[in-house]
Amino acid sequence: MAVLLTLGLLFAALPALLLLNDVPPFRIGDALLFIVEWRNDPQGSGITFGILPLGVLSFLIALIDQGLINRDRR
């Protein structure tokens, strides 16, 4: 649950931070491994996230977290 909340905060706060700092456009990843794209031009600004890599990442973090919790209970 914490991972999903963190990703939600990232989704909400990152565009504002990038816009305030006047960060130029960038893209991380390509095709299936597309992670994030930031666009800041005269037509507008916006951020786009790749759902598949971020979903897989959050799933892996949750699995590791559950493994650590179960290890501590033993």
N, CA, C, O and CB atoms as a CASP TS submission, in Angstrom:
PFRMAT TS
TARGET T0000
AUTHOR 0000-0000-0000
METHOD Language model
MODEL 1
PARENT N/A
ATOM      1  N   MET     1       0.818  -1.186   0.000  1.00  0.00           N
ATOM      2  CA  MET     1       0.000   0.000   0.000  1.00  0.00           C
ATOM      3  C   MET     1       0.872   1.264   0.000  1.00  0.00           C
ATOM      4  O   MET     1       0.544   2.258  -0.647  1.00  0.00           O
ATOM      5  CB  MET     1      -0.936  -0.010   1.205  1.00  0.00           C
ATOM      6  N   ALA     2       1.976   1.204   0.730  1.00  0.00           N
ATOM      7  CA  ALA     2       2.870   2.360   0.806  1.00  0.00           C
ATOM      8  C   ALA     2       3.473   2.679  -0.554  1.00  0.00           C
ATOM      9  O   ALA     2       3.686   3.845  -0.887  1.00  0.00           O
ATOM     10  CB  ALA     2       3.982   2.110   1.825  1.00  0.00           C
ATOM     11  N   VAL     3       3.749   1.645  -1.337  1.00  0.00           N
ATOM     12  CA  VAL     3       4.324   1.864  -2.668  1.00  0.00           C
ATOM     13  C   VAL     3       3.327   2.593  -3.559  1.00  0.00           C
ATOM     14  O   VAL     3       3.697   3.514  -4.287  1.00  0.00           O
ATOM     15  CB  VAL     3       4.737   0.523  -3.313  1.00  0.00           C
ATOM     16  N   LEU     4       2.073   2.184  -3.502  1.00  0.00           N
ATOM     17  CA  LEU     4       1.052   2.845  -4.314  1.00  0.00           C
ATOM     18  C   LEU     4       0.858   4.297  -3.896  1.00  0.00           C
ATOM     19  O   LEU     4       0.679   5.169  -4.746  1.00  0.00           O
ATOM     20  CB  LEU     4      -0.272   2.094  -4.212  1.00  0.00           C
ATOM     21  N   LEU     5       0.893   4.558  -2.605  1.00  0.00           N
ATOM     22  CA  LEU     5       0.778   5.941  -2.133  1.00  0.00           C
ATOM     23  C   LEU     5       1.974   6.782  -2.575  1.00  0.00           C
ATOM     24  O   LEU     5       1.814   7.941  -2.956  1.00  0.00           O
ATOM     25  CB  LEU     5       0.652   5.971  -0.606  1.00  0.00           C
ATOM     26  N   THR     6       3.159   6.204  -2.524  1.00  0.00           N
ATOM     27  CA  THR     6       4.361   6.917  -2.970  1.00  0.00           C
ATOM     28  C   THR     6       4.285   7.230  -4.456  1.00  0.00           C
ATOM     29  O   THR     6       4.618   8.339  -4.877  1.00  0.00           O
ATOM     30  CB  THR     6       5.620   6.091  -2.671  1.00  0.00           C
ATOM     31  N   LEU     7       3.849   6.263  -5.251  1.00  0.00           N
ATOM     32  CA  LEU     7       3.702   6.506  -6.686  1.00  0.00           C
ATOM     33  C   LEU     7       2.634   7.566  -6.954  1.00  0.00           C
ATOM     34  O   LEU     7       2.783   8.375  -7.869  1.00  0.00           O
ATOM     35  CB  LEU     7       3.348   5.201  -7.417  1.00  0.00           C
ATOM     36  N   GLY     8       1.574   7.567  -6.174  1.00  0.00           N
ATOM     37  CA  GLY     8       0.541   8.595  -6.320  1.00  0.00           C
ATOM     38  C   GLY     8       1.071   9.978  -5.997  1.00  0.00           C
ATOM     39  O   GLY     8       0.783  10.937  -6.713  1.00  0.00           O
ATOM     40  N   LEU     9       1.844  10.090  -4.927  1.00  0.00           N
ATOM     41  CA  LEU     9       2.463  11.374  -4.587  1.00  0.00           C
ATOM     42  C   LEU     9       3.439  11.823  -5.669  1.00  0.00           C
ATOM     43  O   LEU     9       3.494  13.004  -6.012  1.00  0.00           O
ATOM     44  CB  LEU     9       3.186  11.277  -3.239  1.00  0.00           C
ATOM     45  N   LEU    10       4.201  10.889  -6.200  1.00  0.00           N
ATOM     46  CA  LEU    10       5.127  11.205  -7.286  1.00  0.00           C
ATOM     47  C   LEU    10       4.369  11.734  -8.494  1.00  0.00           C
ATOM     48  O   LEU    10       4.773  12.721  -9.108  1.00  0.00           O
ATOM     49  CB  LEU    10       5.950   9.968  -7.674  1.00  0.00           C
ATOM     50  N   PHE    11       3.277  11.076  -8.827  1.00  0.00           N
ATOM     51  CA  PHE    11       2.455  11.476  -9.961  1.00  0.00           C
ATOM     52  C   PHE    11       1.878  12.879  -9.762  1.00  0.00           C
ATOM     53  O   PHE    11       1.760  13.644 -10.719  1.00  0.00           O
ATOM     54  CB  PHE    11       1.327  10.467 -10.176  1.00  0.00           C
ATOM     55  N   ALA    12       1.516  13.217  -8.514  1.00  0.00           N
ATOM     56  CA  ALA    12       0.905  14.514  -8.227  1.00  0.00           C
ATOM     57  C   ALA    12       1.926  15.633  -8.071  1.00  0.00           C
ATOM     58  O   ALA    12       1.675  16.753  -8.517  1.00  0.00           O
ATOM     59  CB  ALA    12       0.074  14.419  -6.978  1.00  0.00           C
ATOM     60  N   ALA    13       3.057  15.365  -7.457  1.00  0.00           N
ATOM     61  CA  ALA    13       4.019  16.421  -7.116  1.00  0.00           C
ATOM     62  C   ALA    13       5.088  16.659  -8.170  1.00  0.00           C
ATOM     63  O   ALA    13       5.569  17.783  -8.309  1.00  0.00           O
ATOM     64  CB  ALA    13       4.682  16.091  -5.828  1.00  0.00           C
ATOM     65  N   LEU    14       5.467  15.638  -8.907  1.00  0.00           N
ATOM     66  CA  LEU    14       6.567  15.783  -9.863  1.00  0.00           C
ATOM     67  C   LEU    14       6.315  16.832 -10.940  1.00  0.00           C
ATOM     68  O   LEU    14       7.225  17.611 -11.222  1.00  0.00           O
ATOM     69  CB  LEU    14       6.835  14.466 -10.518  1.00  0.00           C
ATOM     70  N   PRO    15       5.143  16.901 -11.557  1.00  0.00           N
ATOM     71  CA  PRO    15       4.927  17.941 -12.573  1.00  0.00           C
ATOM     72  C   PRO    15       5.109  19.360 -12.026  1.00  0.00           C
ATOM     73  O   PRO    15       5.680  20.216 -12.701  1.00  0.00           O
ATOM     74  CB  PRO    15       3.534  17.805 -13.157  1.00  0.00           C
ATOM     75  N   ALA    16       4.635  19.604 -10.829  1.00  0.00           N
ATOM     76  CA  ALA    16       4.779  20.936 -10.245  1.00  0.00           C
ATOM     77  C   ALA    16       6.247  21.273  -9.997  1.00  0.00           C
ATOM     78  O   ALA    16       6.680  22.391 -10.274  1.00  0.00           O
ATOM     79  CB  ALA    16       3.989  21.031  -8.937  1.00  0.00           C
ATOM     80  N   LEU    17       7.002  20.330  -9.487  1.00  0.00           N
ATOM     81  CA  LEU    17       8.426  20.563  -9.244  1.00  0.00           C
ATOM     82  C   LEU    17       9.185  20.813 -10.545  1.00  0.00           C
ATOM     83  O   LEU    17      10.028  21.708 -10.618  1.00  0.00           O
ATOM     84  CB  LEU    17       9.036  19.372  -8.507  1.00  0.00           C
ATOM     85  N   LEU    18       8.882  20.019 -11.567  1.00  0.00           N
ATOM     86  CA  LEU    18       9.563  20.194 -12.850  1.00  0.00           C
ATOM     87  C   LEU    18       9.215  21.531 -13.485  1.00  0.00           C
ATOM     88  O   LEU    18      10.080  22.184 -14.070  1.00  0.00           O
ATOM     89  CB  LEU    18       9.203  19.058 -13.801  1.00  0.00           C
ATOM     90  N   LEU    19       7.967  21.941 -13.377  1.00  0.00           N
ATOM     91  CA  LEU    19       7.529  23.210 -13.953  1.00  0.00           C
ATOM     92  C   LEU    19       8.145  24.389 -13.215  1.00  0.00           C
ATOM     93  O   LEU    19       8.588  25.345 -13.852  1.00  0.00           O
ATOM     94  CB  LEU    19       6.007  23.310 -13.922  1.00  0.00           C
ATOM     95  N   LEU    20       8.181  24.344 -11.899  1.00  0.00           N
ATOM     96  CA  LEU    20       8.776  25.421 -11.109  1.00  0.00           C
ATOM     97  C   LEU    20      10.275  25.570 -11.373  1.00  0.00           C
ATOM     98  O   LEU    20      10.801  26.683 -11.365  1.00  0.00           O
ATOM     99  CB  LEU    20       8.537  25.171  -9.629  1.00  0.00           C
ATOM    100  N   ASN    21      10.955  24.462 -11.603  1.00  0.00           N
ATOM    101  CA  ASN    21      12.395  24.492 -11.856  1.00  0.00           C
ATOM    102  C   ASN    21      12.737  24.678 -13.332  1.00  0.00           C
ATOM    103  O   ASN    21      13.912  24.677 -13.699  1.00  0.00           O
ATOM    104  CB  ASN    21      13.026  23.221 -11.351  1.00  0.00           C
ATOM    105  N   ASP    22      11.719  24.837 -14.183  1.00  0.00           N
ATOM    106  CA  ASP    22      11.892  25.052 -15.622  1.00  0.00           C
ATOM    107  C   ASP    22      12.811  24.000 -16.259  1.00  0.00           C
ATOM    108  O   ASP    22      13.766  24.334 -16.960  1.00  0.00           O
ATOM    109  CB  ASP    22      12.454  26.449 -15.875  1.00  0.00           C
ATOM    110  N   VAL    23      12.505  22.742 -16.002  1.00  0.00           N
ATOM    111  CA  VAL    23      13.273  21.618 -16.525  1.00  0.00           C
ATOM    112  C   VAL    23      12.935  21.425 -18.002  1.00  0.00           C
ATOM    113  O   VAL    23      11.758  21.414 -18.361  1.00  0.00           O
ATOM    114  CB  VAL    23      12.983  20.319 -15.716  1.00  0.00           C
ATOM    115  N   PRO    24      13.947  21.273 -18.869  1.00  0.00           N
ATOM    116  CA  PRO    24      13.673  21.055 -20.296  1.00  0.00           C
ATOM    117  C   PRO    24      13.023  19.684 -20.532  1.00  0.00           C
ATOM    118  O   PRO    24      13.096  18.807 -19.671  1.00  0.00           O
ATOM    119  CB  PRO    24      14.979  21.170 -21.115  1.00  0.00           C
ATOM    120  N   PRO    25      12.397  19.502 -21.685  1.00  0.00           N
ATOM    121  CA  PRO    25      11.740  18.219 -21.984  1.00  0.00           C
ATOM    122  C   PRO    25      12.730  17.053 -21.967  1.00  0.00           C
ATOM    123  O   PRO    25      13.888  17.204 -22.356  1.00  0.00           O
ATOM    124  CB  PRO    25      11.047  18.287 -23.351  1.00  0.00           C
ATOM    125  N   PHE    26      12.260  15.891 -21.513  1.00  0.00           N
ATOM    126  CA  PHE    26      13.083  14.682 -21.526  1.00  0.00           C
ATOM    127  C   PHE    26      12.189  13.458 -21.595  1.00  0.00           C
ATOM    128  O   PHE    26      10.988  13.528 -21.334  1.00  0.00           O
ATOM    129  CB  PHE    26      13.996  14.616 -20.280  1.00  0.00           C
ATOM    130  N   ARG    27      12.796  12.341 -21.949  1.00  0.00           N
ATOM    131  CA  ARG    27      12.094  11.054 -22.020  1.00  0.00           C
ATOM    132  C   ARG    27      13.035   9.976 -21.502  1.00  0.00           C
ATOM    133  O   ARG    27      14.194   9.911 -21.912  1.00  0.00           O
ATOM    134  CB  ARG    27      11.619  10.733 -23.486  1.00  0.00           C
ATOM    135  N   ILE    28      12.542   9.134 -20.606  1.00  0.00           N
ATOM    136  CA  ILE    28      13.325   8.028 -20.079  1.00  0.00           C
ATOM    137  C   ILE    28      12.659   6.734 -20.531  1.00  0.00           C
ATOM    138  O   ILE    28      11.494   6.481 -20.225  1.00  0.00           O
ATOM    139  CB  ILE    28      13.440   8.099 -18.515  1.00  0.00           C
ATOM    140  N   GLY    29      13.400   5.935 -21.251  1.00  0.00           N
ATOM    141  CA  GLY    29      12.889   4.663 -21.749  1.00  0.00           C
ATOM    142  C   GLY    29      12.329   4.795 -23.151  1.00  0.00           C
ATOM    143  O   GLY    29      12.149   5.897 -23.670  1.00  0.00           O
ATOM    144  N   ASP    30      12.059   3.647 -23.750  1.00  0.00           N
ATOM    145  CA  ASP    30      11.524   3.618 -25.095  1.00  0.00           C
ATOM    146  C   ASP    30      10.671   2.362 -25.273  1.00  0.00           C
ATOM    147  O   ASP    30      10.966   1.312 -24.701  1.00  0.00           O
ATOM    148  CB  ASP    30      12.664   3.668 -26.140  1.00  0.00           C
ATOM    149  N   ALA    31       9.642   2.479 -26.049  1.00  0.00           N
ATOM    150  CA  ALA    31       8.723   1.382 -26.379  1.00  0.00           C
ATOM    151  C   ALA    31       8.167   0.740 -25.103  1.00  0.00           C
ATOM    152  O   ALA    31       7.515   1.423 -24.314  1.00  0.00           O
ATOM    153  CB  ALA    31       9.440   0.316 -27.244  1.00  0.00           C
ATOM    154  N   LEU    32       8.409  -0.539 -24.889  1.00  0.00           N
ATOM    155  CA  LEU    32       7.852  -1.256 -23.754  1.00  0.00           C
ATOM    156  C   LEU    32       8.468  -0.829 -22.431  1.00  0.00           C
ATOM    157  O   LEU    32       7.824  -0.933 -21.387  1.00  0.00           O
ATOM    158  CB  LEU    32       8.036  -2.731 -23.943  1.00  0.00           C
ATOM    159  N   LEU    33       9.698  -0.354 -22.460  1.00  0.00           N
ATOM    160  CA  LEU    33      10.386   0.054 -21.233  1.00  0.00           C
ATOM    161  C   LEU    33      10.242   1.550 -20.961  1.00  0.00           C
ATOM    162  O   LEU    33      11.013   2.113 -20.184  1.00  0.00           O
ATOM    163  CB  LEU    33      11.859  -0.311 -21.316  1.00  0.00           C
ATOM    164  N   PHE    34       9.269   2.193 -21.589  1.00  0.00           N
ATOM    165  CA  PHE    34       9.011   3.607 -21.383  1.00  0.00           C
ATOM    166  C   PHE    34       8.615   3.854 -19.933  1.00  0.00           C
ATOM    167  O   PHE    34       7.672   3.241 -19.432  1.00  0.00           O
ATOM    168  CB  PHE    34       7.913   4.105 -22.338  1.00  0.00           C
ATOM    169  N   ILE    35       9.340   4.760 -19.251  1.00  0.00           N
ATOM    170  CA  ILE    35       9.076   5.029 -17.839  1.00  0.00           C
ATOM    171  C   ILE    35       8.393   6.378 -17.664  1.00  0.00           C
ATOM    172  O   ILE    35       7.309   6.446 -17.086  1.00  0.00           O
ATOM    173  CB  ILE    35      10.377   4.988 -17.032  1.00  0.00           C
ATOM    174  N   VAL    36       9.012   7.457 -18.155  1.00  0.00           N
ATOM    175  CA  VAL    36       8.440   8.786 -17.947  1.00  0.00           C
ATOM    176  C   VAL    36       8.852   9.723 -19.085  1.00  0.00           C
ATOM    177  O   VAL    36       9.945   9.611 -19.641  1.00  0.00           O
ATOM    178  CB  VAL    36       8.888   9.363 -16.581  1.00  0.00           C
ATOM    179  N   GLU    37       7.950  10.646 -19.416  1.00  0.00           N
ATOM    180  CA  GLU    37       8.249  11.685 -20.410  1.00  0.00           C
ATOM    181  C   GLU    37       7.732  13.014 -19.858  1.00  0.00           C
ATOM    182  O   GLU    37       6.595  13.114 -19.398  1.00  0.00           O
ATOM    183  CB  GLU    37       7.593  11.354 -21.818  1.00  0.00           C
ATOM    184  N   TRP    38       8.593  14.028 -19.914  1.00  0.00           N
ATOM    185  CA  TRP    38       8.217  15.369 -19.473  1.00  0.00           C
ATOM    186  C   TRP    38       8.257  16.279 -20.685  1.00  0.00           C
ATOM    187  O   TRP    38       9.247  16.320 -21.415  1.00  0.00           O
ATOM    188  CB  TRP    38       9.162  15.893 -18.337  1.00  0.00           C
ATOM    189  N   ARG    39       7.164  17.013 -20.893  1.00  0.00           N
ATOM    190  CA  ARG    39       7.075  17.946 -22.017  1.00  0.00           C
ATOM    191  C   ARG    39       6.797  19.330 -21.438  1.00  0.00           C
ATOM    192  O   ARG    39       5.870  19.518 -20.649  1.00  0.00           O
ATOM    193  CB  ARG    39       5.952  17.515 -23.048  1.00  0.00           C
ATOM    194  N   ASN    40       7.622  20.295 -21.849  1.00  0.00           N
ATOM    195  CA  ASN    40       7.450  21.677 -21.400  1.00  0.00           C
ATOM    196  C   ASN    40       7.763  22.583 -22.587  1.00  0.00           C
ATOM    197  O   ASN    40       8.920  22.921 -22.832  1.00  0.00           O
ATOM    198  CB  ASN    40       8.378  22.010 -20.161  1.00  0.00           C
ATOM    199  N   ASP    41       6.729  22.969 -23.317  1.00  0.00           N
ATOM    200  CA  ASP    41       6.912  23.814 -24.502  1.00  0.00           C
ATOM    201  C   ASP    41       5.792  24.856 -24.558  1.00  0.00           C
ATOM    202  O   ASP    41       4.905  24.842 -23.705  1.00  0.00           O
ATOM    203  CB  ASP    41       6.928  22.951 -25.808  1.00  0.00           C
ATOM    204  N   PRO    42       5.815  25.766 -25.552  1.00  0.00           N
ATOM    205  CA  PRO    42       4.795  26.818 -25.615  1.00  0.00           C
ATOM    206  C   PRO    42       3.357  26.298 -25.715  1.00  0.00           C
ATOM    207  O   PRO    42       2.426  26.979 -25.285  1.00  0.00           O
ATOM    208  CB  PRO    42       5.074  27.703 -26.787  1.00  0.00           C
ATOM    209  N   GLN    43       3.166  25.105 -26.277  1.00  0.00           N
ATOM    210  CA  GLN    43       1.815  24.553 -26.399  1.00  0.00           C
ATOM    211  C   GLN    43       1.283  24.027 -25.065  1.00  0.00           C
ATOM    212  O   GLN    43       0.082  23.795 -24.928  1.00  0.00           O
ATOM    213  CB  GLN    43       1.802  23.436 -27.432  1.00  0.00           C
ATOM    214  N   GLY    44       2.154  23.842 -24.096  1.00  0.00           N
ATOM    215  CA  GLY    44       1.727  23.346 -22.795  1.00  0.00           C
ATOM    216  C   GLY    44       2.783  22.468 -22.162  1.00  0.00           C
ATOM    217  O   GLY    44       3.856  22.256 -22.727  1.00  0.00           O
ATOM    218  N   SER    45       2.477  21.976 -21.017  1.00  0.00           N
ATOM    219  CA  SER    45       3.405  21.088 -20.330  1.00  0.00           C
ATOM    220  C   SER    45       2.625  19.905 -19.795  1.00  0.00           C
ATOM    221  O   SER    45       1.407  19.964 -19.631  1.00  0.00           O
ATOM    222  CB  SER    45       4.157  21.825 -19.185  1.00  0.00           C
ATOM    223  N   GLY    46       3.344  18.835 -19.528  1.00  0.00           N
ATOM    224  CA  GLY    46       2.686  17.656 -18.984  1.00  0.00           C
ATOM    225  C   GLY    46       3.665  16.537 -18.776  1.00  0.00           C
ATOM    226  O   GLY    46       4.764  16.537 -19.331  1.00  0.00           O
ATOM    227  N   ILE    47       3.263  15.595 -17.984  1.00  0.00           N
ATOM    228  CA  ILE    47       4.088  14.432 -17.692  1.00  0.00           C
ATOM    229  C   ILE    47       3.281  13.188 -18.026  1.00  0.00           C
ATOM    230  O   ILE    47       2.075  13.129 -17.790  1.00  0.00           O
ATOM    231  CB  ILE    47       4.554  14.421 -16.201  1.00  0.00           C
ATOM    232  N   THR    48       3.969  12.195 -18.581  1.00  0.00           N
ATOM    233  CA  THR    48       3.344  10.934 -18.938  1.00  0.00           C
ATOM    234  C   THR    48       4.174   9.811 -18.338  1.00  0.00           C
ATOM    235  O   THR    48       5.395   9.778 -18.495  1.00  0.00           O
ATOM    236  CB  THR    48       3.215  10.778 -20.485  1.00  0.00           C
ATOM    237  N   PHE    49       3.507   8.889 -17.648  1.00  0.00           N
ATOM    238  CA  PHE    49       4.185   7.756 -17.043  1.00  0.00           C
ATOM    239  C   PHE    49       3.851   6.487 -17.801  1.00  0.00           C
ATOM    240  O   PHE    49       2.732   6.327 -18.290  1.00  0.00           O
ATOM    241  CB  PHE    49       3.804   7.616 -15.568  1.00  0.00           C
ATOM    242  N   GLY    50       4.817   5.582 -17.902  1.00  0.00           N
ATOM    243  CA  GLY    50       4.587   4.257 -18.466  1.00  0.00           C
ATOM    244  C   GLY    50       4.057   3.341 -17.377  1.00  0.00           C
ATOM    245  O   GLY    50       4.743   3.106 -16.382  1.00  0.00           O
ATOM    246  N   ILE    51       2.873   2.832 -17.543  1.00  0.00           N
ATOM    247  CA  ILE    51       2.222   2.040 -16.503  1.00  0.00           C
ATOM    248  C   ILE    51       2.897   0.682 -16.302  1.00  0.00           C
ATOM    249  O   ILE    51       3.058   0.246 -15.162  1.00  0.00           O
ATOM    250  CB  ILE    51       0.757   1.838 -16.849  1.00  0.00           C
ATOM    251  N   LEU    52       3.293   0.010 -17.375  1.00  0.00           N
ATOM    252  CA  LEU    52       3.847  -1.339 -17.246  1.00  0.00           C
ATOM    253  C   LEU    52       5.127  -1.374 -16.417  1.00  0.00           C
ATOM    254  O   LEU    52       5.180  -2.131 -15.447  1.00  0.00           O
ATOM    255  CB  LEU    52       4.118  -1.915 -18.614  1.00  0.00           C
ATOM    256  N   PRO    53       6.166  -0.597 -16.742  1.00  0.00           N
ATOM    257  CA  PRO    53       7.391  -0.685 -15.923  1.00  0.00           C
ATOM    258  C   PRO    53       7.176  -0.244 -14.475  1.00  0.00           C
ATOM    259  O   PRO    53       7.733  -0.847 -13.559  1.00  0.00           O
ATOM    260  CB  PRO    53       8.489   0.163 -16.544  1.00  0.00           C
ATOM    261  N   LEU    54       6.378   0.796 -14.261  1.00  0.00           N
ATOM    262  CA  LEU    54       6.134   1.259 -12.897  1.00  0.00           C
ATOM    263  C   LEU    54       5.280   0.261 -12.119  1.00  0.00           C
ATOM    264  O   LEU    54       5.474   0.089 -10.915  1.00  0.00           O
ATOM    265  CB  LEU    54       5.455   2.630 -12.915  1.00  0.00           C
ATOM    266  N   GLY    55       4.350  -0.390 -12.783  1.00  0.00           N
ATOM    267  CA  GLY    55       3.547  -1.420 -12.123  1.00  0.00           C
ATOM    268  C   GLY    55       4.389  -2.621 -11.735  1.00  0.00           C
ATOM    269  O   GLY    55       4.240  -3.156 -10.636  1.00  0.00           O
ATOM    270  N   VAL    56       5.276  -3.053 -12.632  1.00  0.00           N
ATOM    271  CA  VAL    56       6.168  -4.170 -12.333  1.00  0.00           C
ATOM    272  C   VAL    56       7.104  -3.791 -11.180  1.00  0.00           C
ATOM    273  O   VAL    56       7.351  -4.601 -10.287  1.00  0.00           O
ATOM    274  CB  VAL    56       6.986  -4.573 -13.592  1.00  0.00           C
ATOM    275  N   LEU    57       7.621  -2.565 -11.204  1.00  0.00           N
ATOM    276  CA  LEU    57       8.495  -2.098 -10.131  1.00  0.00           C
ATOM    277  C   LEU    57       7.762  -2.094  -8.789  1.00  0.00           C
ATOM    278  O   LEU    57       8.311  -2.554  -7.788  1.00  0.00           O
ATOM    279  CB  LEU    57       9.026  -0.695 -10.449  1.00  0.00           C
ATOM    280  N   SER    58       6.546  -1.587  -8.755  1.00  0.00           N
ATOM    281  CA  SER    58       5.796  -1.558  -7.495  1.00  0.00           C
ATOM    282  C   SER    58       5.476  -2.977  -7.017  1.00  0.00           C
ATOM    283  O   SER    58       5.485  -3.240  -5.815  1.00  0.00           O
ATOM    284  CB  SER    58       4.493  -0.749  -7.663  1.00  0.00           C
ATOM    285  N   PHE    59       5.196  -3.888  -7.945  1.00  0.00           N
ATOM    286  CA  PHE    59       4.940  -5.283  -7.582  1.00  0.00           C
ATOM    287  C   PHE    59       6.178  -5.924  -6.971  1.00  0.00           C
ATOM    288  O   PHE    59       6.086  -6.623  -5.962  1.00  0.00           O
ATOM    289  CB  PHE    59       4.487  -6.082  -8.808  1.00  0.00           C
ATOM    290  N   LEU    60       7.345  -5.686  -7.585  1.00  0.00           N
ATOM    291  CA  LEU    60       8.590  -6.247  -7.055  1.00  0.00           C
ATOM    292  C   LEU    60       8.924  -5.680  -5.675  1.00  0.00           C
ATOM    293  O   LEU    60       9.370  -6.413  -4.793  1.00  0.00           O
ATOM    294  CB  LEU    60       9.742  -5.974  -8.021  1.00  0.00           C
ATOM    295  N   ILE    61       8.711  -4.392  -5.491  1.00  0.00           N
ATOM    296  CA  ILE    61       8.961  -3.782  -4.185  1.00  0.00           C
ATOM    297  C   ILE    61       8.020  -4.377  -3.138  1.00  0.00           C
ATOM    298  O   ILE    61       8.439  -4.637  -2.010  1.00  0.00           O
ATOM    299  CB  ILE    61       8.787  -2.246  -4.258  1.00  0.00           C
ATOM    300  N   ALA    62       6.765  -4.592  -3.494  1.00  0.00           N
ATOM    301  CA  ALA    62       5.807  -5.191  -2.560  1.00  0.00           C
ATOM    302  C   ALA    62       6.213  -6.616  -2.201  1.00  0.00           C
ATOM    303  O   ALA    62       6.094  -7.014  -1.042  1.00  0.00           O
ATOM    304  CB  ALA    62       4.393  -5.182  -3.160  1.00  0.00           C
ATOM    305  N   LEU    63       6.692  -7.397  -3.181  1.00  0.00           N
ATOM    306  CA  LEU    63       7.134  -8.757  -2.898  1.00  0.00           C
ATOM    307  C   LEU    63       8.333  -8.765  -1.956  1.00  0.00           C
ATOM    308  O   LEU    63       8.386  -9.561  -1.019  1.00  0.00           O
ATOM    309  CB  LEU    63       7.483  -9.481  -4.195  1.00  0.00           C
ATOM    310  N   ILE    64       9.287  -7.885  -2.202  1.00  0.00           N
ATOM    311  CA  ILE    64      10.462  -7.797  -1.332  1.00  0.00           C
ATOM    312  C   ILE    64      10.039  -7.389   0.071  1.00  0.00           C
ATOM    313  O   ILE    64      10.526  -7.940   1.059  1.00  0.00           O
ATOM    314  CB  ILE    64      11.492  -6.794  -1.897  1.00  0.00           C
ATOM    315  N   ASP    65       9.139  -6.430   0.155  1.00  0.00           N
ATOM    316  CA  ASP    65       8.646  -5.972   1.457  1.00  0.00           C
ATOM    317  C   ASP    65       7.965  -7.107   2.213  1.00  0.00           C
ATOM    318  O   ASP    65       8.213  -7.290   3.404  1.00  0.00           O
ATOM    319  CB  ASP    65       7.671  -4.799   1.280  1.00  0.00           C
ATOM    320  N   GLN    66       7.118  -7.863   1.542  1.00  0.00           N
ATOM    321  CA  GLN    66       6.446  -8.991   2.194  1.00  0.00           C
ATOM    322  C   GLN    66       7.443 -10.056   2.621  1.00  0.00           C
ATOM    323  O   GLN    66       7.278 -10.666   3.678  1.00  0.00           O
ATOM    324  CB  GLN    66       5.401  -9.602   1.260  1.00  0.00           C
ATOM    325  N   GLY    67       8.465 -10.288   1.826  1.00  0.00           N
ATOM    326  CA  GLY    67       9.505 -11.251   2.187  1.00  0.00           C
ATOM    327  C   GLY    67      10.252 -10.819   3.431  1.00  0.00           C
ATOM    328  O   GLY    67      10.574 -11.646   4.284  1.00  0.00           O
ATOM    329  N   LEU    68      10.532  -9.527   3.543  1.00  0.00           N
ATOM    330  CA  LEU    68      11.223  -9.027   4.737  1.00  0.00           C
ATOM    331  C   LEU    68      10.332  -9.101   5.969  1.00  0.00           C
ATOM    332  O   LEU    68      10.807  -9.411   7.062  1.00  0.00           O
ATOM    333  CB  LEU    68      11.685  -7.587   4.520  1.00  0.00           C
ATOM    334  N   ILE    69       9.047  -8.821   5.799  1.00  0.00           N
ATOM    335  CA  ILE    69       8.118  -8.909   6.935  1.00  0.00           C
ATOM    336  C   ILE    69       8.012 -10.344   7.412  1.00  0.00           C
ATOM    337  O   ILE    69       8.052 -10.596   8.616  1.00  0.00           O
ATOM    338  CB  ILE    69       6.722  -8.371   6.552  1.00  0.00           C
ATOM    339  N   ASN    70       7.876 -11.293   6.491  1.00  0.00           N
ATOM    340  CA  ASN    70       7.769 -12.696   6.866  1.00  0.00           C
ATOM    341  C   ASN    70       9.059 -13.200   7.512  1.00  0.00           C
ATOM    342  O   ASN    70       9.003 -14.026   8.423  1.00  0.00           O
ATOM    343  CB  ASN    70       7.429 -13.542   5.644  1.00  0.00           C
ATOM    344  N   ARG    71      10.198 -12.728   7.066  1.00  0.00           N
ATOM    345  CA  ARG    71      11.478 -13.126   7.639  1.00  0.00           C
ATOM    346  C   ARG    71      11.594 -12.630   9.076  1.00  0.00           C
ATOM    347  O   ARG    71      12.109 -13.341   9.939  1.00  0.00           O
ATOM    348  CB  ARG    71      12.641 -12.586   6.790  1.00  0.00           C
ATOM    349  N   ASP    72      11.118 -11.416   9.336  1.00  0.00           N
ATOM    350  CA  ASP    72      11.202 -10.849  10.680  1.00  0.00           C
ATOM    351  C   ASP    72      10.267 -11.557  11.662  1.00  0.00           C
ATOM    352  O   ASP    72      10.539 -11.571  12.863  1.00  0.00           O
ATOM    353  CB  ASP    72      10.876  -9.364  10.638  1.00  0.00           C
ATOM    354  N   ARG    73       9.190 -12.133  11.184  1.00  0.00           N
ATOM    355  CA  ARG    73       8.223 -12.827  12.062  1.00  0.00           C
ATOM    356  C   ARG    73       8.761 -14.163  12.543  1.00  0.00           C
ATOM    357  O   ARG    73       8.296 -14.672  13.563  1.00  0.00           O
ATOM    358  CB  ARG    73       6.895 -13.045  11.330  1.00  0.00           C
ATOM    359  N   ARG    74       9.710 -14.739  11.855  1.00  0.00           N
ATOM    360  CA  ARG    74      10.233 -16.067  12.218  1.00  0.00           C
ATOM    361  C   ARG    74      11.149 -15.996  13.369  1.00  0.00           C
ATOM    362  O   ARG    74      11.676 -17.021  13.802  1.00  0.00           O
ATOM    363  CB  ARG    74      10.939 -16.704  11.072  1.00  0.00           C
TER
END
